[in-house]
Amino acid sequence: KMNRGNEVLCKRLMAISKAPPSSEFRQAPSKLPKPGTLSNQALVRRRHEQEIVKGNLQLFKRLQAVKPSSDVSRNKLLKDFEKSQACGKHLRKVKDMPQRTRPGATA
């Protein structure tokens, strides 16, 4: 009985598939873009990304072309650091000293 029902169903489906499509089921031409074409927004986004990459490459080349400064040496920087450390030490000593009041000033 089940096989008979399957055969009938199969014959109906075959008849439907061989029949010409009715006008109500015809598909309207699709308004979707063709595969491989990009939307306007996608083109703008891609162009913007390319500009960013180009700018980054120019900046990279400029950074690569920079030469070290001749007037700044490691020794000079080290001496300046040591000098600032010594000044800091002296300032801490002065800060820790008790403050004197001026004569005639009331606290």
Phi and psi in radians as a Rosetta constraint file:
Dihedral C 1 N 2 CA 2 C 2 CIRCULARHARMONIC -1.191 0.35
Dihedral N 2 CA 2 C 2 N 3 CIRCULARHARMONIC -0.708 0.35
Dihedral C 2 N 3 CA 3 C 3 CIRCULARHARMONIC -1.081 0.35
Dihedral N 3 CA 3 C 3 N 4 CIRCULARHARMONIC -0.691 0.35
Dihedral C 3 N 4 CA 4 C 4 CIRCULARHARMONIC -1.069 0.35
Dihedral N 4 CA 4 C 4 N 5 CIRCULARHARMONIC -0.774 0.35
Dihedral C 4 N 5 CA 5 C 5 CIRCULARHARMONIC -1.094 0.35
Dihedral N 5 CA 5 C 5 N 6 CIRCULARHARMONIC -0.691 0.35
Dihedral C 5 N 6 CA 6 C 6 CIRCULARHARMONIC -1.146 0.35
Dihedral N 6 CA 6 C 6 N 7 CIRCULARHARMONIC -0.674 0.35
Dihedral C 6 N 7 CA 7 C 7 CIRCULARHARMONIC -1.140 0.35
Dihedral N 7 CA 7 C 7 N 8 CIRCULARHARMONIC -0.759 0.35
Dihedral C 7 N 8 CA 8 C 8 CIRCULARHARMONIC -1.094 0.35
Dihedral N 8 CA 8 C 8 N 9 CIRCULARHARMONIC -0.786 0.35
Dihedral C 8 N 9 CA 9 C 9 CIRCULARHARMONIC -1.082 0.35
Dihedral N 9 CA 9 C 9 N 10 CIRCULARHARMONIC -0.724 0.35
Dihedral C 9 N 10 CA 10 C 10 CIRCULARHARMONIC -1.104 0.35
Dihedral N 10 CA 10 C 10 N 11 CIRCULARHARMONIC -0.753 0.35
Dihedral C 10 N 11 CA 11 C 11 CIRCULARHARMONIC -1.119 0.35
Dihedral N 11 CA 11 C 11 N 12 CIRCULARHARMONIC -0.706 0.35
Dihedral C 11 N 12 CA 12 C 12 CIRCULARHARMONIC -1.105 0.35
Dihedral N 12 CA 12 C 12 N 13 CIRCULARHARMONIC -0.762 0.35
Dihedral C 12 N 13 CA 13 C 13 CIRCULARHARMONIC -1.106 0.35
Dihedral N 13 CA 13 C 13 N 14 CIRCULARHARMONIC -0.674 0.35
Dihedral C 13 N 14 CA 14 C 14 CIRCULARHARMONIC -1.124 0.35
Dihedral N 14 CA 14 C 14 N 15 CIRCULARHARMONIC -0.718 0.35
Dihedral C 14 N 15 CA 15 C 15 CIRCULARHARMONIC -1.136 0.35
Dihedral N 15 CA 15 C 15 N 16 CIRCULARHARMONIC -0.712 0.35
Dihedral C 15 N 16 CA 16 C 16 CIRCULARHARMONIC -1.133 0.35
Dihedral N 16 CA 16 C 16 N 17 CIRCULARHARMONIC -0.730 0.35
Dihedral C 16 N 17 CA 17 C 17 CIRCULARHARMONIC -1.209 0.35
Dihedral N 17 CA 17 C 17 N 18 CIRCULARHARMONIC -0.494 0.35
Dihedral C 17 N 18 CA 18 C 18 CIRCULARHARMONIC -1.461 0.35
Dihedral N 18 CA 18 C 18 N 19 CIRCULARHARMONIC -0.379 0.35
Dihedral C 18 N 19 CA 19 C 19 CIRCULARHARMONIC -1.256 0.35
Dihedral N 19 CA 19 C 19 N 20 CIRCULARHARMONIC 2.586 0.35
Dihedral C 19 N 20 CA 20 C 20 CIRCULARHARMONIC -1.179 0.35
Dihedral N 20 CA 20 C 20 N 21 CIRCULARHARMONIC 2.544 0.35
Dihedral C 20 N 21 CA 21 C 21 CIRCULARHARMONIC -1.158 0.35
Dihedral N 21 CA 21 C 21 N 22 CIRCULARHARMONIC 2.454 0.35
Dihedral C 21 N 22 CA 22 C 22 CIRCULARHARMONIC -1.341 0.35
Dihedral N 22 CA 22 C 22 N 23 CIRCULARHARMONIC 2.797 0.35
Dihedral C 22 N 23 CA 23 C 23 CIRCULARHARMONIC -1.157 0.35
Dihedral N 23 CA 23 C 23 N 24 CIRCULARHARMONIC -0.525 0.35
Dihedral C 23 N 24 CA 24 C 24 CIRCULARHARMONIC -1.250 0.35
Dihedral N 24 CA 24 C 24 N 25 CIRCULARHARMONIC -0.360 0.35
Dihedral C 24 N 25 CA 25 C 25 CIRCULARHARMONIC -1.803 0.35
Dihedral N 25 CA 25 C 25 N 26 CIRCULARHARMONIC 0.046 0.35
Dihedral C 25 N 26 CA 26 C 26 CIRCULARHARMONIC -1.169 0.35
Dihedral N 26 CA 26 C 26 N 27 CIRCULARHARMONIC 2.473 0.35
Dihedral C 26 N 27 CA 27 C 27 CIRCULARHARMONIC -1.506 0.35
Dihedral N 27 CA 27 C 27 N 28 CIRCULARHARMONIC 2.369 0.35
Dihedral C 27 N 28 CA 28 C 28 CIRCULARHARMONIC -1.278 0.35
Dihedral N 28 CA 28 C 28 N 29 CIRCULARHARMONIC 2.687 0.35
Dihedral C 28 N 29 CA 29 C 29 CIRCULARHARMONIC -1.013 0.35
Dihedral N 29 CA 29 C 29 N 30 CIRCULARHARMONIC 2.336 0.35
Dihedral C 29 N 30 CA 30 C 30 CIRCULARHARMONIC -1.254 0.35
Dihedral N 30 CA 30 C 30 N 31 CIRCULARHARMONIC 2.419 0.35
Dihedral C 30 N 31 CA 31 C 31 CIRCULARHARMONIC -1.676 0.35
Dihedral N 31 CA 31 C 31 N 32 CIRCULARHARMONIC 0.145 0.35
Dihedral C 31 N 32 CA 32 C 32 CIRCULARHARMONIC -1.278 0.35
Dihedral N 32 CA 32 C 32 N 33 CIRCULARHARMONIC 2.578 0.35
Dihedral C 32 N 33 CA 33 C 33 CIRCULARHARMONIC -1.166 0.35
Dihedral N 33 CA 33 C 33 N 34 CIRCULARHARMONIC 2.647 0.35
Dihedral C 33 N 34 CA 34 C 34 CIRCULARHARMONIC -1.142 0.35
Dihedral N 34 CA 34 C 34 N 35 CIRCULARHARMONIC 2.608 0.35
Dihedral C 34 N 35 CA 35 C 35 CIRCULARHARMONIC -1.050 0.35
Dihedral N 35 CA 35 C 35 N 36 CIRCULARHARMONIC 2.387 0.35
Dihedral C 35 N 36 CA 36 C 36 CIRCULARHARMONIC 1.717 0.35
Dihedral N 36 CA 36 C 36 N 37 CIRCULARHARMONIC -0.244 0.35
Dihedral C 36 N 37 CA 37 C 37 CIRCULARHARMONIC -1.725 0.35
Dihedral N 37 CA 37 C 37 N 38 CIRCULARHARMONIC 2.564 0.35
Dihedral C 37 N 38 CA 38 C 38 CIRCULARHARMONIC -1.909 0.35
Dihedral N 38 CA 38 C 38 N 39 CIRCULARHARMONIC 2.644 0.35
Dihedral C 38 N 39 CA 39 C 39 CIRCULARHARMONIC -1.237 0.35
Dihedral N 39 CA 39 C 39 N 40 CIRCULARHARMONIC 2.869 0.35
Dihedral C 39 N 40 CA 40 C 40 CIRCULARHARMONIC -1.049 0.35
Dihedral N 40 CA 40 C 40 N 41 CIRCULARHARMONIC -0.740 0.35
Dihedral C 40 N 41 CA 41 C 41 CIRCULARHARMONIC -1.097 0.35
Dihedral N 41 CA 41 C 41 N 42 CIRCULARHARMONIC -0.681 0.35
Dihedral C 41 N 42 CA 42 C 42 CIRCULARHARMONIC -1.154 0.35
Dihedral N 42 CA 42 C 42 N 43 CIRCULARHARMONIC -0.659 0.35
Dihedral C 42 N 43 CA 43 C 43 CIRCULARHARMONIC -1.141 0.35
Dihedral N 43 CA 43 C 43 N 44 CIRCULARHARMONIC -0.737 0.35
Dihedral C 43 N 44 CA 44 C 44 CIRCULARHARMONIC -1.112 0.35
Dihedral N 44 CA 44 C 44 N 45 CIRCULARHARMONIC -0.747 0.35
Dihedral C 44 N 45 CA 45 C 45 CIRCULARHARMONIC -1.097 0.35
Dihedral N 45 CA 45 C 45 N 46 CIRCULARHARMONIC -0.765 0.35
Dihedral C 45 N 46 CA 46 C 46 CIRCULARHARMONIC -1.137 0.35
Dihedral N 46 CA 46 C 46 N 47 CIRCULARHARMONIC -0.737 0.35
Dihedral C 46 N 47 CA 47 C 47 CIRCULARHARMONIC -1.104 0.35
Dihedral N 47 CA 47 C 47 N 48 CIRCULARHARMONIC -0.726 0.35
Dihedral C 47 N 48 CA 48 C 48 CIRCULARHARMONIC -1.099 0.35
Dihedral N 48 CA 48 C 48 N 49 CIRCULARHARMONIC -0.734 0.35
Dihedral C 48 N 49 CA 49 C 49 CIRCULARHARMONIC -1.110 0.35
Dihedral N 49 CA 49 C 49 N 50 CIRCULARHARMONIC -0.684 0.35
Dihedral C 49 N 50 CA 50 C 50 CIRCULARHARMONIC -1.146 0.35
Dihedral N 50 CA 50 C 50 N 51 CIRCULARHARMONIC -0.661 0.35
Dihedral C 50 N 51 CA 51 C 51 CIRCULARHARMONIC -1.131 0.35
Dihedral N 51 CA 51 C 51 N 52 CIRCULARHARMONIC -0.692 0.35
Dihedral C 51 N 52 CA 52 C 52 CIRCULARHARMONIC -1.121 0.35
Dihedral N 52 CA 52 C 52 N 53 CIRCULARHARMONIC -0.770 0.35
Dihedral C 52 N 53 CA 53 C 53 CIRCULARHARMONIC -1.092 0.35
Dihedral N 53 CA 53 C 53 N 54 CIRCULARHARMONIC -0.736 0.35
Dihedral C 53 N 54 CA 54 C 54 CIRCULARHARMONIC -1.102 0.35
Dihedral N 54 CA 54 C 54 N 55 CIRCULARHARMONIC -0.781 0.35
Dihedral C 54 N 55 CA 55 C 55 CIRCULARHARMONIC -1.098 0.35
Dihedral N 55 CA 55 C 55 N 56 CIRCULARHARMONIC -0.712 0.35
Dihedral C 55 N 56 CA 56 C 56 CIRCULARHARMONIC -1.114 0.35
Dihedral N 56 CA 56 C 56 N 57 CIRCULARHARMONIC -0.684 0.35
Dihedral C 56 N 57 CA 57 C 57 CIRCULARHARMONIC -1.153 0.35
Dihedral N 57 CA 57 C 57 N 58 CIRCULARHARMONIC -0.724 0.35
Dihedral C 57 N 58 CA 58 C 58 CIRCULARHARMONIC -1.091 0.35
Dihedral N 58 CA 58 C 58 N 59 CIRCULARHARMONIC -0.753 0.35
Dihedral C 58 N 59 CA 59 C 59 CIRCULARHARMONIC -1.103 0.35
Dihedral N 59 CA 59 C 59 N 60 CIRCULARHARMONIC -0.729 0.35
Dihedral C 59 N 60 CA 60 C 60 CIRCULARHARMONIC -1.056 0.35
Dihedral N 60 CA 60 C 60 N 61 CIRCULARHARMONIC -0.769 0.35
Dihedral C 60 N 61 CA 61 C 61 CIRCULARHARMONIC -1.128 0.35
Dihedral N 61 CA 61 C 61 N 62 CIRCULARHARMONIC -0.681 0.35
Dihedral C 61 N 62 CA 62 C 62 CIRCULARHARMONIC -1.124 0.35
Dihedral N 62 CA 62 C 62 N 63 CIRCULARHARMONIC -0.713 0.35
Dihedral C 62 N 63 CA 63 C 63 CIRCULARHARMONIC -1.159 0.35
Dihedral N 63 CA 63 C 63 N 64 CIRCULARHARMONIC -0.622 0.35
Dihedral C 63 N 64 CA 64 C 64 CIRCULARHARMONIC -1.200 0.35
Dihedral N 64 CA 64 C 64 N 65 CIRCULARHARMONIC -0.506 0.35
Dihedral C 64 N 65 CA 65 C 65 CIRCULARHARMONIC -1.437 0.35
Dihedral N 65 CA 65 C 65 N 66 CIRCULARHARMONIC -0.161 0.35
Dihedral C 65 N 66 CA 66 C 66 CIRCULARHARMONIC -1.225 0.35
Dihedral N 66 CA 66 C 66 N 67 CIRCULARHARMONIC 2.333 0.35
Dihedral C 66 N 67 CA 67 C 67 CIRCULARHARMONIC -1.830 0.35
Dihedral N 67 CA 67 C 67 N 68 CIRCULARHARMONIC 2.640 0.35
Dihedral C 67 N 68 CA 68 C 68 CIRCULARHARMONIC -1.140 0.35
Dihedral N 68 CA 68 C 68 N 69 CIRCULARHARMONIC 2.605 0.35
Dihedral C 68 N 69 CA 69 C 69 CIRCULARHARMONIC -1.275 0.35
Dihedral N 69 CA 69 C 69 N 70 CIRCULARHARMONIC 2.430 0.35
Dihedral C 69 N 70 CA 70 C 70 CIRCULARHARMONIC -1.411 0.35
Dihedral N 70 CA 70 C 70 N 71 CIRCULARHARMONIC -0.459 0.35
Dihedral C 70 N 71 CA 71 C 71 CIRCULARHARMONIC -1.500 0.35
Dihedral N 71 CA 71 C 71 N 72 CIRCULARHARMONIC -0.087 0.35
Dihedral C 71 N 72 CA 72 C 72 CIRCULARHARMONIC -1.969 0.35
Dihedral N 72 CA 72 C 72 N 73 CIRCULARHARMONIC 2.013 0.35
Dihedral C 72 N 73 CA 73 C 73 CIRCULARHARMONIC -2.095 0.35
Dihedral N 73 CA 73 C 73 N 74 CIRCULARHARMONIC 2.866 0.35
Dihedral C 73 N 74 CA 74 C 74 CIRCULARHARMONIC -1.086 0.35
Dihedral N 74 CA 74 C 74 N 75 CIRCULARHARMONIC -0.702 0.35
Dihedral C 74 N 75 CA 75 C 75 CIRCULARHARMONIC -1.117 0.35
Dihedral N 75 CA 75 C 75 N 76 CIRCULARHARMONIC -0.739 0.35
Dihedral C 75 N 76 CA 76 C 76 CIRCULARHARMONIC -1.122 0.35
Dihedral N 76 CA 76 C 76 N 77 CIRCULARHARMONIC -0.740 0.35
Dihedral C 76 N 77 CA 77 C 77 CIRCULARHARMONIC -1.111 0.35
Dihedral N 77 CA 77 C 77 N 78 CIRCULARHARMONIC -0.687 0.35
Dihedral C 77 N 78 CA 78 C 78 CIRCULARHARMONIC -1.136 0.35
Dihedral N 78 CA 78 C 78 N 79 CIRCULARHARMONIC -0.728 0.35
Dihedral C 78 N 79 CA 79 C 79 CIRCULARHARMONIC -1.116 0.35
Dihedral N 79 CA 79 C 79 N 80 CIRCULARHARMONIC -0.737 0.35
Dihedral C 79 N 80 CA 80 C 80 CIRCULARHARMONIC -1.080 0.35
Dihedral N 80 CA 80 C 80 N 81 CIRCULARHARMONIC -0.676 0.35
Dihedral C 80 N 81 CA 81 C 81 CIRCULARHARMONIC -1.119 0.35
Dihedral N 81 CA 81 C 81 N 82 CIRCULARHARMONIC -0.803 0.35
Dihedral C 81 N 82 CA 82 C 82 CIRCULARHARMONIC -1.105 0.35
Dihedral N 82 CA 82 C 82 N 83 CIRCULARHARMONIC -0.678 0.35
Dihedral C 82 N 83 CA 83 C 83 CIRCULARHARMONIC -1.117 0.35
Dihedral N 83 CA 83 C 83 N 84 CIRCULARHARMONIC -0.753 0.35
Dihedral C 83 N 84 CA 84 C 84 CIRCULARHARMONIC -1.178 0.35
Dihedral N 84 CA 84 C 84 N 85 CIRCULARHARMONIC -0.600 0.35
Dihedral C 84 N 85 CA 85 C 85 CIRCULARHARMONIC -1.138 0.35
Dihedral N 85 CA 85 C 85 N 86 CIRCULARHARMONIC -0.707 0.35
Dihedral C 85 N 86 CA 86 C 86 CIRCULARHARMONIC -1.149 0.35
Dihedral N 86 CA 86 C 86 N 87 CIRCULARHARMONIC -0.728 0.35
Dihedral C 86 N 87 CA 87 C 87 CIRCULARHARMONIC -1.082 0.35
Dihedral N 87 CA 87 C 87 N 88 CIRCULARHARMONIC -0.710 0.35
Dihedral C 87 N 88 CA 88 C 88 CIRCULARHARMONIC -1.066 0.35
Dihedral N 88 CA 88 C 88 N 89 CIRCULARHARMONIC -0.693 0.35
Dihedral C 88 N 89 CA 89 C 89 CIRCULARHARMONIC -1.092 0.35
Dihedral N 89 CA 89 C 89 N 90 CIRCULARHARMONIC -0.796 0.35
Dihedral C 89 N 90 CA 90 C 90 CIRCULARHARMONIC -1.126 0.35
Dihedral N 90 CA 90 C 90 N 91 CIRCULARHARMONIC -0.678 0.35
Dihedral C 90 N 91 CA 91 C 91 CIRCULARHARMONIC -1.140 0.35
Dihedral N 91 CA 91 C 91 N 92 CIRCULARHARMONIC -0.671 0.35
Dihedral C 91 N 92 CA 92 C 92 CIRCULARHARMONIC -1.137 0.35
Dihedral N 92 CA 92 C 92 N 93 CIRCULARHARMONIC -0.643 0.35
Dihedral C 92 N 93 CA 93 C 93 CIRCULARHARMONIC -1.128 0.35
Dihedral N 93 CA 93 C 93 N 94 CIRCULARHARMONIC -0.746 0.35
Dihedral C 93 N 94 CA 94 C 94 CIRCULARHARMONIC -1.149 0.35
Dihedral N 94 CA 94 C 94 N 95 CIRCULARHARMONIC -0.684 0.35
Dihedral C 94 N 95 CA 95 C 95 CIRCULARHARMONIC -1.132 0.35
Dihedral N 95 CA 95 C 95 N 96 CIRCULARHARMONIC -0.609 0.35
Dihedral C 95 N 96 CA 96 C 96 CIRCULARHARMONIC -1.361 0.35
Dihedral N 96 CA 96 C 96 N 97 CIRCULARHARMONIC -0.253 0.35
Dihedral C 96 N 97 CA 97 C 97 CIRCULARHARMONIC -1.238 0.35
Dihedral N 97 CA 97 C 97 N 98 CIRCULARHARMONIC 2.524 0.35
Dihedral C 97 N 98 CA 98 C 98 CIRCULARHARMONIC -1.183 0.35
Dihedral N 98 CA 98 C 98 N 99 CIRCULARHARMONIC 2.493 0.35
Dihedral C 98 N 99 CA 99 C 99 CIRCULARHARMONIC -1.413 0.35
Dihedral N 99 CA 99 C 99 N 100 CIRCULARHARMONIC 2.402 0.35
Dihedral C 99 N 100 CA 100 C 100 CIRCULARHARMONIC -1.625 0.35
Dihedral N 100 CA 100 C 100 N 101 CIRCULARHARMONIC 2.539 0.35
Dihedral C 100 N 101 CA 101 C 101 CIRCULARHARMONIC -1.662 0.35
Dihedral N 101 CA 101 C 101 N 102 CIRCULARHARMONIC 2.620 0.35
Dihedral C 101 N 102 CA 102 C 102 CIRCULARHARMONIC -1.281 0.35
Dihedral N 102 CA 102 C 102 N 103 CIRCULARHARMONIC 2.602 0.35
Dihedral C 102 N 103 CA 103 C 103 CIRCULARHARMONIC -1.144 0.35
Dihedral N 103 CA 103 C 103 N 104 CIRCULARHARMONIC 2.360 0.35
Dihedral C 103 N 104 CA 104 C 104 CIRCULARHARMONIC 1.524 0.35
Dihedral N 104 CA 104 C 104 N 105 CIRCULARHARMONIC -0.132 0.35
Dihedral C 104 N 105 CA 105 C 105 CIRCULARHARMONIC -1.542 0.35
Dihedral N 105 CA 105 C 105 N 106 CIRCULARHARMONIC 2.456 0.35
Dihedral C 105 N 106 CA 106 C 106 CIRCULARHARMONIC -1.826 0.35
Dihedral N 106 CA 106 C 106 N 107 CIRCULARHARMONIC 2.446 0.35
